């Protein structure tokens, strides 16, 4: 059985996003994204044509670098997963050497640093958590929100770990199960909730835009799903889909009780960063 890629993410070099995916125990990066940066092209079609010509030349030279590239599924601008040429760090160094660019040397240094950080995180998972924390701090999130977000990540990992051990392998099945929890908790699938909040970028994570209560209820739904799944020893997709809904129902009932007591809806079309900025502006006005 072929090894399935996992741990998809996005890294940034000088303000430009680069898609990457964890495959065969190492990071693989989108070749097109890197070529677009090195050739200073904003048009991906132009970058793709450049890569087509470059890969043809490398083949003619007898280089194995193109053969070592893998067609892996990464999010495209339209939000869909599409097969994209991806290369590991070693292959990318060879590709970069073939591209005349003033950004080549700083990119090599950055690439080596990013790859090494991942090795460190495998050996010491606490480093990964610290880096995530720093990331949210730089984006302006307050400490109490960050604490909830990090706890939510841990709960999510526990849940997906249980799903994997109980027969879920396909990415689409993870998405379906997640949507079962979301629909039960909030009455919306993840994509419907994104649209509700006005999140248009496909790579943006819905949870990064959630308010405190939305994050807490997401944790309640996923933690309840994990515990119910273990208690019932649910196995296979149909049974796991049922326990996912049960976990989401618990979060929904919690939400209803809070709304009855407060008279306010927990589901919000606002995103947390926007609310935080509004609070800061209000505080500055009051101080004046």
C-alpha positions in Angstrom: 0.0 0.0 0.0 1.4 3.4 -0.9 2.2 5.8 1.9 -0.5 8.5 2.3 0.7 12.1 2.6 -0.3 13.9 5.7 0.4 17.0 7.9 -0.4 19.5 5.1 0.5 23.1 5.8 1.6 26.5 4.5 4.9 28.2 5.2 5.9 31.7 4.3 9.1 33.0 2.7 9.4 36.8 2.5 5.6 37.2 2.6 4.9 34.6 0.0 3.0 31.4 0.9 4.5 28.0 -0.1 2.3 24.9 0.1 3.9 21.8 1.6 3.0 18.3 2.7 4.5 15.7 5.0 5.2 12.6 2.9 7.6 9.7 3.4 8.9 11.1 6.7 9.9 14.5 5.3 8.5 17.8 4.0 7.7 18.0 0.3 7.1 21.5 -1.2 5.2 22.7 -4.2 7.7 23.2 -6.9 5.4 25.7 -8.7 5.1 27.9 -5.6 8.9 28.1 -5.2 9.5 28.8 -8.9 6.9 31.6 -8.7 8.9 33.2 -5.8 12.4 32.8 -7.3 11.3 34.1 -10.8 9.2 36.8 -9.1 6.0 35.7 -11.0 2.6 36.3 -9.5 1.0 34.4 -12.3 1.1 30.6 -11.5 0.5 29.8 -15.2 3.7 31.5 -16.1 5.5 29.7 -13.3 4.1 26.4 -14.4 5.4 27.0 -18.0 8.8 27.9 -16.6 8.8 24.6 -14.6 7.8 22.7 -17.7 10.8 24.0 -19.7 13.2 23.6 -16.8 12.1 20.0 -16.1 12.6 19.2 -19.7 16.1 20.6 -19.7 16.9 18.7 -16.5 15.8 15.5 -18.1 17.9 16.1 -21.1 20.9 16.7 -18.8 20.3 13.3 -17.3 19.3 14.8 -13.9 17.1 12.5 -11.7 15.6 15.5 -9.8 12.4 15.5 -11.9 12.0 11.8 -11.4 12.3 12.3 -7.7 9.4 14.8 -7.7 6.0 13.4 -6.5 2.5 14.3 -7.7 0.8 15.1 -4.4 -2.6 16.6 -3.7 -2.4 20.2 -2.4 -5.2 22.9 -2.1 -5.5 24.9 -5.3 -6.7 28.5 -5.5 -10.2 27.2 -6.0 -10.1 25.3 -2.7 -10.0 21.9 -4.3 -7.2 19.4 -3.9 -5.2 19.0 -7.1 -2.1 17.0 -7.9 1.0 19.2 -7.8 4.6 18.5 -8.5 6.3 18.4 -5.0 9.9 17.9 -4.1 11.8 17.2 -0.9 14.6 19.6 0.4 17.4 17.7 -1.4 15.7 17.8 -4.8 14.7 21.5 -4.3 18.3 22.5 -3.8 19.1 21.1 -7.2 16.1 22.8 -8.8 17.1 26.2 -7.1 20.6 25.9 -8.5 19.1 25.7 -12.0 17.2 29.0 -11.6 19.1 32.3 -11.9 17.6 34.4 -9.0 18.9 36.9 -6.5 16.6 35.1 -3.9 18.3 31.7 -4.4 20.8 31.9 -1.6 18.5 33.4 1.1 15.9 30.8 0.0 18.4 27.9 0.5 19.1 29.2 4.0 15.4 29.5 4.8 14.6 26.1 3.4 17.4 24.4 5.5 16.0 26.1 8.6 12.4 25.1 8.0 13.4 21.5 7.4 15.5 21.3 10.5 12.7 22.8 12.7 10.4 19.9 11.7 13.1 17.4 12.7 13.4 19.1 16.1 9.6 19.1 16.5 9.4 15.3 16.0 12.0 14.8 18.7 10.4 17.4 21.0 6.7 18.0 20.3 6.7 20.9 22.8 8.8 23.0 20.4 6.0 22.7 17.8 3.5 23.9 20.4 5.7 26.9 21.2 6.1 27.8 17.6 2.3 27.7 17.1 1.9 29.9 20.2 4.5 32.5 18.8 2.6 32.4 15.5 -0.7 33.4 17.1 1.0 36.0 19.3 2.5 37.7 16.2 -1.0 37.7 14.5 -2.3 39.7 17.5 -4.3 37.0 19.4 -4.5 37.4 23.2 -3.1 34.8 25.5 -6.4 33.4 26.8 -7.6 32.8 23.2 -4.3 31.2 22.3 -4.5 28.8 25.3 -7.9 27.6 24.1 -6.7 27.3 20.5 -3.8 25.1 21.6 -5.9 23.0 23.8 -8.3 22.5 20.9 -5.5 21.3 18.7 -4.5 18.7 21.3 -8.1 17.5 21.6 -8.4 17.4 17.8 -5.3 15.3 17.5 -6.6 12.8 20.1 -9.8 12.5 18.1 -8.2 11.9 14.7 -5.8 9.5 16.3 -8.8 7.4 17.5 -10.4 7.6 14.1 -7.2 6.4 12.4 -6.9 3.5 14.8 -10.6 2.5 14.2 -10.5 2.3 10.4 -10.6 5.8 9.0 -7.8 6.4 6.4 -9.3 8.5 3.6 -9.0 12.3 3.9 -12.6 12.8 2.7 -13.8 10.5 5.5 -12.1 12.7 8.1 -13.8 15.7 6.6 -17.2 13.9 6.6 -16.8 13.0 10.3 -15.7 16.5 11.2 -18.8 17.9 9.4 -21.0 15.6 11.4 -19.8 17.2 14.6 -20.0 20.7 13.1 -23.5 20.2 11.8 -24.7 18.8 15.1 -23.0 21.5 17.2 -23.6 24.6 15.0 -26.1 23.5 12.4 -23.6 24.1 9.6 -20.8 22.2 7.9 -17.3 23.6 8.1 -17.5 25.2 4.6 -21.0 26.6 5.4 -19.6 28.1 8.6 -16.7 29.6 6.7 -19.1 31.2 4.2 -21.2 32.4 7.2 -18.1 34.1 8.6 -17.1 35.5 5.2 -13.9 33.5 5.0 -13.0 33.3 1.3 -9.5 32.1 1.3 -9.4 28.2 1.0 -6.3 27.9 3.2 -7.7 29.8 6.1 -8.6 27.7 9.1 -12.1 28.3 10.4 -11.0 27.8 14.0 -8.6 30.8 13.7 -11.7 32.9 13.3 -13.8 31.5 16.1 -14.8 33.4 19.2 -14.1 32.0 22.6 -17.4 30.2 22.9 -17.2 28.7 19.4 -13.7 27.3 20.2 -15.0 25.9 23.5 -18.0 24.2 21.9 -15.8 22.8 19.2 -13.6 21.3 21.9 -16.7 19.9 23.8 -18.0 18.3 20.6 -14.7 16.7 19.7 -13.8 15.6 23.2 -17.3 14.1 23.7 -16.9 12.3 20.4 -13.6 10.8 21.4 -14.9 9.6 24.8 -18.1 8.2 23.3 -16.1 6.4 20.6 -13.8 4.8 23.1 -16.7 3.9 25.5 -18.7 2.2 22.7 -15.6 0.8 21.0 -17.0 2.2 17.8 -15.2 0.9 14.7 -15.6 1.5 11.0 -16.9 4.6 9.2 -20.7 4.1 9.8 -20.3 3.6 13.6 -17.8 6.5 13.9 -20.2 8.8 11.9 -22.9 8.0 14.5 -20.6 8.8 17.5 -19.5 12.0 15.8 -23.1 13.2 15.7 -23.6 12.1 19.3 -20.6 14.2 20.4 -21.8 17.1 18.4 -25.3 16.8 20.0 -23.7 17.2 23.4 -22.0 20.4 22.3 -25.3 21.6 20.8 -27.2 21.0 24.0 -24.6 22.9 26.0 -24.9 25.8 23.5 -28.7 25.9 23.9 -28.5 26.1 27.7 -26.0 29.0 27.5 -28.1 30.8 25.0 -31.3 30.4 27.1 -29.5 31.8 30.2 -27.8 34.7 28.4 -30.4 35.5 25.7 -27.6 35.7 23.2 -26.6 33.5 20.2 -23.2 31.9 20.5 -22.9 31.4 16.7 -21.4 34.6 15.3 -20.6 35.8 11.8 -17.8 37.9 13.3 -14.2 36.5 13.5 -12.2 36.8 16.7 -9.4 39.0 15.3 -12.0 41.5 14.2 -13.7 41.5 17.6 -10.3 41.9 19.3 -9.4 44.9 17.1 -12.7 46.5 17.9 -12.1 46.1 21.6 -8.6 47.7 21.3 -10.1 50.7 19.4 -12.8 51.1 22.0 -10.3 51.0 24.8 -8.1 53.7 23.1 -11.2 55.9 22.7 -12.2 55.5 26.3 -8.6 56.3 27.5 -8.6 59.5 25.5 
